[in-house]
Amino acid sequence: MFETARDWLIGQGLSLSLATPILRVGLGLLVVIVSWIVGVIVRRILRRVISKIVTTSSTNWDDIALQHGVFDHLLRLVPALVLQLLVAIPLTGLPDAVGLVRTGLHIYMLVIMILVIDSILNAALAIYRQYPVAKRFNLMAIVQVVKMIAYIIISILILSMLLNSSPLALLSGMGAMTAIILIVFKDALLGFVAGIQLTANNMVRRGDWIAMPKYGADGDVLEIALTTVKVQNWDKTITTIPTYALISDAFKNWRGMEESGGRRIKRSIAIDMTTVRICDTDMIERFRRFAYISDYIDGKLTELAKWNAEQGVEDDVLINGRRLTNLGIFRAYVEAYLQHHPMIHKDMTFLVRQLQPTEKGLPIEIYVFSKDQRWVHYEGIQSDVFDHIIAVVSEFELRVFQQPTGQDVAGLLDQLPDEVDPA
């Protein structure tokens, strides 16, 4: 065919030296155009066929593969295959040129294959994340290691084609570069080892709430990759932490709280110690009207009266024997109030206690767990509890301690007598 076309050009008046290159260039352009047209037609037809099959299938695996471009990358091989078959036509009699073009086509095919492998791994990871086990075992680091190995292998094959050398010869020559390779891939190797340890020891999962102040991270884990862990903080910023840092440094994982079914409320209010006193008859009668503690007061009065009678304690001296105090009754009220609160866990740690008195008053600490773990709802429950407690403190003739304010000082100054004019 090549000789026939060349003879026809010579018959048209062209010389042999001019007809041959013109024919080669023309046939070359024709081959490229035909390959491109065939590739476009085949790709469009096959894409429609594949899309129709994917949309009508009952499984969603093929949908995910289509979304990640697996089929699109495979269809990119069609023009190269057509060109592979037709390339010898314009290069008849030039075996070296044919070999060079086919080497370029092989390199192109290898590049497309690594893209196919990359998209297949991405699709496989997306499919895996649809299952509950994905929260327990993170495969992102493993997938990235497989990608890295595939890229290295393809790069070695491409380099061997360009150098016209055996891949094994290149690998043997890279042995002397092992130390350099270890330095270059240090972070990847450390991240890979850390990823295995994190998964094996169940230390952190995608979706966990972790706090790592050293890196300014406090939020949900978005992704655990080969070298980095992405954390979305509560202010919607993204913090990137080296994967190996989760092994070498300390961090807090709130998963235990989420799995427990409760979230801790640990807060205290400071009571002015000068307002703590033994209850007299009028105080007790008034406190008995509080529904939450009326039974408690009756029971304590019976218990204390019996004990005082056994000890021969005189009732008219309050400091003798055992007596009720307004602070003790207040603590009993707070505990009863929390027991009746519908959003407080009764089966988890439940404490209302005194802490060490300080120059800032006597702290009464509440240590309980809310049933709702969601941040906004948890803060609302906690605020409602302390709104009520602070509001009822005065009903027990107690006062919350706080530092003097400018308004307090101004009030004292207003109470001072006016200065007398010496005149």
MIKOLSE-713390 format. One line per 5 residues: number of its first residue (from 0); their letters; for each residue x, y, z of C-alpha. Coordinates in Angstrom, 2 decimals. Each point is the difference from the previous one (the first is absolute). Example, Ala and Ser with C-alpha at 12.3 -4.5 7.8 and 13.67 -1.06 7.14 Angstrom:
BEGIN
0 = as = 12.30:-4.50:7.80 | 1.37:3.44:-0.66
This chain:
BEGIN
0 = mfeta = 0.00:0.00:0.00 | 2.81:2.41:0.88 | 1.86:-0.77:-3.25 | -3.20:0.45:-2.06 | -0.66:3.42:1.50
5 = rdwli = 3.63:1.01:-0.49 | -0.03:-1.07:-3.66 | -3.19:2.01:-0.52 | 1.67:3.14:1.40 | 3.04:-0.55:-2.21
10 = gqgls = -2.36:-0.37:-2.96 | -1.41:3.42:0.88 | 3.43:1.52:-0.59 | 1.57:-0.14:3.47 | 3.52:-1.29:0.49
15 = lslat = 0.70:-3.10:2.11 | 1.81:2.05:2.67 | -2.98:2.34:0.36 | -2.84:-2.51:-0.46 | 1.13:-2.29:2.85
20 = pilrv = 0.01:2.57:2.88 | -3.20:1.63:-1.22 | -1.69:-3.40:-0.08 | 1.28:-0.92:3.46 | -1.23:3.31:1.51
25 = glgll = -3.37:-0.27:-1.70 | -0.55:-3.61:1.01 | 1.17:0.78:3.51 | -2.52:2.82:0.36 | -2.69:-2.23:-1.51
30 = vvivs = 0.78:-2.80:2.47 | -0.12:2.41:2.96 | -3.30:1.52:-1.19 | -1.55:-3.43:-0.63 | 1.16:-1.24:3.40
35 = wivgv = -1.43:3.07:1.71 | -3.35:-0.25:-1.85 | -0.33:-3.71:0.70 | 0.92:0.60:3.65 | -2.58:2.78:0.39
40 = ivrri = -2.76:-2.05:-1.65 | 0.78:-3.16:1.93 | 0.34:1.89:3.30 | -3.35:1.76:-0.45 | -1.79:-3.20:-0.97
45 = lrrvi = 1.55:-2.04:2.77 | -0.54:2.76:2.58 | -3.72:0.09:-0.80 | -0.23:-3.79:0.11 | 1.90:-0.16:3.29
50 = skivt = -2.04:2.84:1.53 | -3.25:-1.73:-0.95 | 1.17:-3.31:1.47 | 1.17:1.74:3.20 | -3.25:1.93:0.52
55 = tsstn = -2.15:-3.12:-0.50 | 2.04:-2.31:2.22 | -1.17:-0.79:3.53 | 3.40:0.49:1.66 | 1.65:3.35:0.63
60 = wddia = 3.58:-1.23:-0.37 | 0.01:0.77:-3.72 | -1.50:3.44:0.70 | 2.91:0.79:2.32 | 2.48:-1.30:-2.59
65 = lqhgv = -1.62:2.25:-2.63 | 0.15:3.02:2.33 | 3.72:-0.54:0.64 | 0.78:-0.17:-3.73 | 1.03:-3.67:-0.25
70 = fdhll = -1.78:-0.52:-3.34 | 1.04:3.39:-1.39 | 3.67:-0.78:0.57 | -0.34:-3.43:-1.60 | -1.63:1.51:-3.08
75 = rlvpa = 3.01:2.30:-0.42 | 1.92:-3.09:-1.14 | -2.11:-0.33:-3.19 | 1.84:2.64:-2.12 | 3.37:-1.39:1.08
80 = lvlql = -1.01:-3.55:-1.01 | -1.21:1.19:-3.39 | 3.20:1.99:-0.55 | 2.02:-3.05:1.07 | -1.56:-1.99:-2.84
85 = lvaip = 0.35:2.69:-2.69 | 3.34:1.60:0.88 | 2.03:-2.29:-2.27 | -1.77:1.29:-3.15 | 1.64:3.47:-0.28
90 = ltglp = 3.32:-1.31:1.37 | 0.48:-2.88:-2.43 | 3.70:-0.74:-0.40 | 0.93:1.91:3.18 | 0.08:-2.63:2.76
95 = davgl = 1.79:2.33:2.41 | -2.69:2.65:-0.37 | -2.74:-2.62:0.45 | 1.68:-1.23:3.16 | 0.37:3.54:1.36
100 = vrtgl = -3.68:0.87:-0.60 | -1.16:-3.28:1.53 | 2.18:0.65:3.04 | -1.73:3.33:0.41 | -3.38:-1.72:-0.31
105 = hiyml = 1.01:-2.57:2.63 | 0.99:2.79:2.36 | -3.34:1.70:-0.61 | -1.82:-3.26:0.73 | 1.97:-0.44:3.25
110 = vimil = -0.98:3.51:1.08 | -3.66:-0.77:-0.74 | 0.30:-3.29:1.91 | 1.29:1.73:3.13 | -2.96:2.38:-0.23
115 = vidsi = -2.31:-3.02:-0.31 | 1.61:-1.66:3.03 | -0.28:3.25:1.99 | -3.69:0.42:-0.85 | -0.74:-3.68:0.76
120 = lnaal = 1.61:0.33:3.44 | -1.96:3.21:0.68 | -3.24:-1.71:-1.00 | 0.82:-3.05:2.12 | 0.67:2.26:3.01
125 = aiyrq = -3.30:1.85:-0.55 | -1.86:-3.33:-0.14 | 1.76:-1.21:3.15 | -0.99:3.16:1.90 | -3.67:-0.85:-0.53
130 = ypvak = 0.30:-2.89:2.47 | 0.03:0.37:3.81 | 3.35:-1.78:0.25 | 1.61:3.02:-1.69 | -0.37:1.98:3.25
135 = rfnlm = 1.91:-2.70:1.82 | 2.78:-0.67:-2.50 | 1.42:2.85:-2.05 | 1.43:-1.06:-3.39 | 0.97:3.43:-1.32
140 = aivqv = 3.67:-0.44:0.95 | 0.14:-3.48:-1.57 | -1.61:1.26:-3.21 | 2.51:2.83:-0.20 | 2.89:-2.44:0.50
145 = vkmia = -1.36:-2.17:-2.84 | -0.25:3.12:-2.19 | 3.57:0.96:0.84 | 1.27:-3.47:-0.89 | -1.95:0.04:-3.28
150 = yiiis = 1.39:3.43:-0.92 | 3.53:-1.19:0.77 | -0.41:-3.13:-2.14 | -1.46:1.93:-2.94 | 2.74:2.63:0.30
155 = ilils = 2.67:-2.71:-0.10 | -1.61:-1.56:-3.09 | -0.18:3.38:-1.77 | 3.60:0.79:0.90 | 1.15:-3.39:-1.28
160 = mllns = -1.76:0.66:-3.33 | 1.61:3.41:-0.36 | 3.45:-1.39:0.83 | -0.58:-3.21:-1.97 | 1.07:-1.98:3.04
165 = splal = -1.40:-2.86:2.06 | -2.13:0.97:3.05 | 1.99:-2.50:2.08 | 3.22:1.76:-0.91 | -1.48:3.30:1.18
170 = lsgmg = -1.16:-1.57:3.26 | 3.43:-1.48:0.68 | 1.56:3.41:-0.59 | -2.39:1.62:2.46 | 1.33:-2.12:2.86
175 = amtai = 2.75:2.54:0.61 | -2.66:2.71:0.34 | -1.86:-1.77:2.84 | 1.12:2.51:2.63 | -1.13:2.94:-2.16
180 = ilivf = -3.33:-1.71:-0.68 | -0.55:-0.54:3.73 | 0.63:3.68:0.65 | -2.31:1.11:-2.81 | -2.80:-2.32:1.08
185 = kdall = 0.56:0.36:3.75 | -3.36:1.66:0.66 | -1.82:-2.55:-2.14 | 1.63:-2.94:1.80 | -0.66:1.48:3.44
190 = gfvag = -3.58:0.77:-1.00 | -0.52:-3.53:-1.29 | 1.27:-1.54:3.25 | -2.10:2.47:2.03 | -3.10:-0.80:-2.07
195 = iqlta = 0.39:-3.71:0.73 | 0.41:0.69:3.73 | -2.97:2.36:0.10 | -2.22:-2.58:-1.70 | 1.30:-3.03:1.89
200 = nnmvr = -0.35:1.71:3.40 | -3.29:1.70:-0.91 | 1.43:3.35:1.16 | -1.81:2.28:-2.42 | -2.59:-0.41:-2.76
205 = rgdwi = -1.47:2.23:-2.67 | -2.79:1.98:1.64 | 1.52:-0.04:3.50 | 0.13:3.19:2.02 | 3.60:0.55:1.06
210 = ampky = 1.81:2.83:1.77 | 3.71:0.66:-0.51 | 0.88:3.46:1.38 | 3.60:-0.21:-1.18 | -1.22:0.22:-3.61
215 = gadgd = -3.07:2.14:0.71 | -2.34:-2.87:-0.86 | -3.38:-0.46:1.68 | -2.70:-1.52:-2.17 | -1.00:-2.93:-2.21
220 = vleia = 2.47:-2.13:-1.96 | -0.77:0.39:-3.69 | 2.71:-2.18:-1.49 | 2.88:-2.20:1.11 | 2.45:-0.02:-2.88
225 = lttvk = 3.49:-1.41:-0.41 | 1.88:3.03:1.28 | -2.68:2.32:1.42 | -3.21:-0.06:2.04 | -2.57:2.70:-0.76
230 = vqnwd = -2.07:1.33:2.89 | -2.91:2.40:-0.45 | -0.10:2.25:3.05 | -3.22:1.31:1.49 | 0.61:3.39:-1.62
235 = ktitt = 0.00:-1.86:-3.37 | 3.73:0.50:-0.56 | 2.10:-2.97:-1.08 | 3.07:-1.10:1.97 | 2.49:-2.39:-1.59
240 = iptya = 1.92:-2.24:2.40 | 2.88:-2.33:-0.99 | -1.28:-3.55:0.30 | 3.03:-1.05:2.00 | -0.73:2.75:2.56
245 = lisda = -3.04:-1.97:1.17 | 2.42:-2.73:1.07 | 2.83:2.09:1.39 | -2.09:2.73:1.72 | -3.00:-0.05:2.34
250 = fknwr = -3.51:0.80:-1.19 | -3.51:-0.32:1.42 | -2.61:-2.12:-1.76 | -3.60:0.70:1.05 | -1.32:-3.23:-1.51
255 = gmees = -0.30:-1.59:3.46 | -2.37:2.78:1.05 | -2.08:-0.43:-3.14 | -0.24:-3.77:0.45 | -0.85:0.27:3.71
260 = ggrri = -3.33:1.68:-0.68 | 0.72:3.01:2.21 | 2.05:3.18:0.10 | 1.55:1.30:3.20 | -1.16:3.16:1.72
265 = krsia = 2.69:1.10:2.45 | -0.47:3.51:1.31 | -0.18:1.69:3.38 | -1.39:3.13:1.62 | 1.74:1.79:2.89
270 = idmtt = -2.02:0.62:3.16 | 0.77:2.88:2.34 | 1.00:-1.84:3.20 | -1.26:2.82:2.22 | -3.57:-0.95:-0.98
275 = vricd = 0.25:-3.62:1.16 | -1.90:-0.59:3.27 | -1.90:-2.55:2.06 | -3.69:-0.09:-0.82 | -2.45:1.25:2.59
280 = tdmie = -3.64:-1.04:0.23 | -1.26:2.73:-2.34 | 2.57:-0.89:-2.70 | -0.85:-3.69:0.21 | -3.73:0.65:-0.28
285 = rfrrf = 0.59:2.18:-3.05 | 2.31:-2.54:-1.65 | -2.56:-2.79:0.56 | -2.25:1.73:-2.49 | 2.48:-0.79:-2.80
290 = ayisd = -1.47:-3.08:-1.69 | 3.32:-1.62:-0.97 | 1.34:-0.13:3.58 | -3.02:-0.13:2.32 | 0.38:-3.76:0.49
295 = yidgk = 3.75:0.39:0.41 | -0.42:2.57:2.77 | -2.59:-2.12:1.86 | 2.30:-3.02:-0.16 | 3.05:1.95:1.16
300 = ltela = -1.92:1.61:2.87 | -1.12:-3.42:1.24 | 3.54:-1.38:-0.35 | 1.64:2.96:1.79 | -2.63:0.13:2.78
305 = kwnae = 0.59:-3.68:0.73 | 3.77:0.41:0.04 | -0.10:3.13:2.17 | -2.38:-1.69:2.45 | 2.32:-2.99:0.31
310 = qgved = 2.93:2.35:0.66 | -1.98:2.12:2.47 | 0.46:3.18:-2.02 | -2.00:3.07:1.06 | -2.24:1.26:-2.80
315 = dvlin = 0.11:3.64:1.07 | 3.73:0.32:-0.82 | 0.35:-0.27:-3.78 | 3.74:-0.56:-0.13 | -0.30:-3.14:2.14
320 = grrlt = -0.63:-3.30:-1.74 | -0.78:-0.45:-3.65 | -2.00:2.68:-1.82 | -1.18:0.82:-3.49 | 1.80:2.81:-1.80
325 = nlgif = -1.27:2.12:-2.84 | 2.98:-1.10:-2.12 | -0.70:-3.70:0.63 | -3.65:0.45:-0.91 | 1.03:1.95:-3.09
330 = rayve = 2.24:-2.88:-1.14 | -2.86:-2.44:0.59 | -2.28:2.24:-2.07 | 2.48:0.17:-2.89 | 0.39:-3.78:0.03
335 = aylqh = -3.79:-0.52:0.06 | -0.46:2.57:-2.78 | 2.52:-1.84:-2.19 | -1.63:-3.34:0.81 | -3.28:1.34:-1.35
340 = hpmih = 1.60:1.60:-3.08 | -1.02:-2.02:-3.11 | 3.28:0.67:-1.86 | 2.40:-1.10:2.76 | 1.31:-3.58:0.09
345 = kdmtf = -0.86:-1.77:3.25 | 2.08:-3.12:-0.77 | 3.32:1.80:-0.49 | 2.22:1.85:2.48 | -2.25:2.30:2.04
350 = lvrql = 1.60:2.36:2.54 | -0.84:3.24:1.74 | 2.96:0.74:2.26 | 2.00:2.63:1.83 | 3.50:0.86:-1.15
355 = qptek = 2.84:1.53:1.96 | -0.98:3.50:1.26 | 2.11:2.81:-1.40 | 0.22:3.76:0.28 | -2.64:0.03:-2.74
360 = glpie = -2.60:-1.86:2.03 | -1.18:-3.58:0.50 | -0.43:-1.80:-3.35 | -3.01:-2.31:-0.37 | 0.79:-2.22:-2.98
365 = iyvfs = -2.50:-1.81:-2.17 | 1.42:-3.10:-1.69 | -2.66:-1.73:-2.11 | -0.58:-1.12:-3.59 | -2.54:1.30:-2.49
370 = kdqrw = -1.92:-2.39:-2.21 | 0.40:2.15:-3.12 | 3.58:0.09:-1.30 | -0.54:2.50:-2.79 | 2.01:3.11:0.73
375 = vhyeg = -2.76:2.60:-0.34 | -2.55:-2.07:1.94 | 2.58:-0.91:2.66 | 0.87:3.65:0.58 | -3.69:0.84:0.21
380 = iqsdv = -0.61:-2.69:2.65 | 3.02:1.12:2.01 | -1.05:3.66:-0.15 | -3.59:-0.78:1.02 | 1.21:-1.96:3.03
385 = fdhii = 2.23:2.78:1.26 | -2.54:2.70:-0.82 | -2.34:-1.70:2.45 | 2.62:-0.73:2.65 | 1.35:3.55:0.09
390 = avvse = -3.55:1.39:0.12 | -1.03:-2.10:3.04 | 3.16:0.51:2.08 | -1.51:3.00:1.77 | -3.07:-2.05:1.00
395 = felrv = 2.29:-1.93:2.36 | 1.38:3.24:1.49 | 3.27:-0.58:-1.78 | 1.88:2.36:-2.28 | 2.18:-0.68:-3.03
400 = fqqpt = 3.51:1.33:0.49 | 1.44:2.34:-2.60 | 2.69:2.64:-0.09 | -1.11:3.58:0.77 | -0.95:2.01:-3.07
405 = gqdva = 0.03:3.70:-0.71 | -3.70:0.11:0.82 | 0.68:-1.48:3.46 | 2.63:2.68:0.71 | -2.32:2.73:-1.22
410 = glldq = -2.73:-1.30:2.31 | 2.33:0.17:2.99 | 0.98:3.57:-0.84 | -3.65:1.01:-0.20 | -0.51:-1.28:3.53
415 = lpdev = 2.77:2.20:1.45 | -1.20:3.22:1.74 | 0.50:3.25:-1.84 | 3.15:1.88:1.00 | -0.72:2.83:2.44
420 = dpa = 1.07:3.44:-1.20 | 2.59:1.31:2.54 | -1.30:3.54:-0.46
